[in-house]
Amino acid sequence: MTLFYDAALEASGLRSTQYALLTEIHRRGDAPPSIGDLAEALVIDQSTIGQNLRPLQRDGLVTLEHDEADRRSRLVKLTRAGRSRLADARPLWLAAQETFENGFGKRAAAELRNVLAGIAGDPSLTVDRTSTPTEKA
């Protein structure tokens, strides 16, 4: 699936994970998320979020600023260039979504999203870095 969406977004210069990050940051509006907020919302560990933010920051699409309320935390803000890139990528993403749903089926695609959301939100499947999966059972 990642290859499918990456190919669809290629003309925008974004990968699907970067598109998801920019979309989530944009969705937050005037309340920029922290790296931890992004990790939680996208169900991705913070180090992976950081790896995906670096090229976005390098390309001037996002900025990272210290949170005045918690200096240990950094807030991720979308720049004007980031908003523009996201707007350019959106039609590509929507076309890919339509292609996927037409091929896979709208109902099946909705069911797949629901199953994946259920997996992502299931605390019993959360990785506990202090124990192995067999120790949790």
Disulfide bonds with the S-S distance in Angstrom:
none
